[in-house]
Structure formats: structure tokens, C-alpha cells
Amino acid sequence: MRRIAFLGLGKMGLPMATNLAKAHTLLLSHNSLGAPAARELAAAMPSLPGLRRLSLSGNELSELSLQAGRLGKLQQLSLFNNKLSGLHRNLEVLKRFNYLQHLDLSHNEISRVAPEIQNCTLLRKLILSQNFLSEVPSYSLSSSVSLSLSSS
């Protein structure tokens, strides 16, 4: 397993292997992970130092328990179709992802976006469609950020 670069486990659960140091893509969508499995995933993060793309879409996550220091090279994070309700609570984690360029938070229960999202300086695509946003964020994002808010 030393040469795995891409691992998709949709509908299969968390990987049994703990040494995925060379993995750059991990797809764990549609697993109904919930809180216990999310904590298990967070504990496994030290073995994923080269991870660039992580998809946790279609699970039942209500909070983000990833440790940014362990995912320092993450560029794309897909969290759509979960139960995230407060992006302001999760921004302390997100703003430490120094290389994050693509963030998909669509189809969640987010009602407000805190201004700290501006701290994700390399962010180029932010998808907030199908949430419970009552207003469009009034602070300025970089002009190079593509923001999707349809039906929010």
C-alpha cells in the first residue's frame, strides 16, 4: 500500500490501512460517518501529510473536527450534503488550511458565514448553495473568489 495515491471508499467506510502517507486524494462520501467516525478520521490525520483533496460529502457531519495542522497541504475540501449548521464555529479550523482553494459547503444547514473566511487567502471557489443563509456576506472576499449562493 505504499504507492496508493488515490483512495475512494464511497459507501464502504473508513480505510483499514493507517499508513497512507503518499495519498493525495481521499473520498469518503456517502458513509453516514457522524461524530464517532469523524473523530476516528481526525485521529488518523497524521498518516495523511500529502493529502490535497478530501471529500466527506453525503455524511451526517454536524461539525468539522479536522486538524488543519495535520492537513497542511489540503487544497480541495468537499463537505456538501452534511448537517453543518454554523460555519462560524468551523472557521477556526478552516482558516488554518493555508493552501485551501476550493471549499464546497452546499446542501448544509449554514445560516451565517463569519468574516474570518477572508483568512483563507488562496480560496478561489466557495460554494454555499442550498443553505439557510439569510443574507449575503457583506465583507469582501478576494476578487478572484468564485462565490455560489444559489437558493440559499
N, C-alpha and C positions, 0 to 999 in steps of 0.2 A: 503494500500500500504506500510505499514511499513516493510513488510517481503520480498519485491522484492529484489532478489539478481542478477537476470539476466533479461535484458530487450532488446529485439531485435525489432527494428522498421523499418526494411528494407522496402523501398518504402512507408512508412507511414508518415514520418515527425518527427519533434521533439516531445518529450513527453510533455503532458499537465501537468503532475504532476511535482511539483517543489521540493518535498521532497523525494528524493531517496537516503537518507544518507547511507543506507545499501547496495546499488547496488555495485556489483564488476565488472560487465560486461555491457557495453552499445554498442550496434551495431546500427549504424545509416548509414549503407551503402546504396548506390543507391538512394539517395534522391534529387540530384541536389541542394544541400544546397546553394552553392555560398556564397558570402560575407555577406549578411544580416542575413541569418540563422546561419552562423558561429559566428557572433558577438553575436547573441542570445544564442547560445550554450556556448560561453565563459562567458557570464553573469550568466549562470546557474551553473557554476562550483562550487561555494561554497556549493551547496547542494549535491555534489558527492565526499566527502572526502575519501571514501573507494574504489574508482574506481581503478581496477587493469588492466582492458582490455578495450580499446576503439577502435572501428573501424569506421572510417569516409571514407572508401573506396568507389569508384564509385560516388563521388560527383564532384562538379566543383570548388573545393578549389584551389585558386592560392596562398594563403599564410596561414600560421599557426597562428591562433590567440588564441591559448590555453594559459592559465596562469598556468605555472608549479607549482607555489606555492599552487595552489588550487588542483592540481592533484599529490601531493607528493608521492603517493603510486603506481602510474601507472607503470606497468611492460611491457605491450604489447601495441604498438600503430601501427595501420594499416592505412596507408594513400595512398595505391596503387590506381591507376587509377583516379588520380585527375589532376590538372593543375599546380602543384607546379613546379616552374622553378628555383628557387635559394635556394638551401639548405643552402648556406652560410648566407642568410637572416634569415632563420628559426632556425639556430643553437643556437642563443641566448636563444630561448625558449627551445629547445630540451636538451641542456646541463644542464638545471636545473632539469630535471627529474632524480632524484637521484637513482631510482630503475629500470629504463628502461632497459629491457633485450632483447626485440625483437622489431625491427623497420623495417617496410615494406614500402618502398618508390618506389616500382616498378611501371612501367607504368605511369610516370610523364614526366616532361619536364626539368629535372635537368641536368645542363651542368657541374657543378663542385661541389665538396664536400670539404668544408673547413676543415682544420686540427683540428678545435675545436671539431669535432666528437669524438676525443680521450678523451674528458672530460666526456663522458658517460661511466664511468668506469665499470659498471656492464653489459654493452651491450654484448650480446652473439650472436645475429643474426642481420645482416644488409643486407637488400635486396634492391639492386639498379638496378635490371634488367629492360630492356626496357626503358632506359632514353637516354639522349643525351650526355653522358659523353665522352669527347674526350681523356681522359687519366685516367689511374688507379691511385687512390690516392697514392702518394709516401711516405707519413708519415706512421708510424707504428701504427696499431691497436693492441690491446691485442692479443696474440696468441690463445686465446680461442674464438675469434670472428669469426663466420662463415660469410663470405662475398660473396654475389651472385651478379655477374655483367653480366650475360649472355645477349648478344645482346645490350649492352649499347654503 
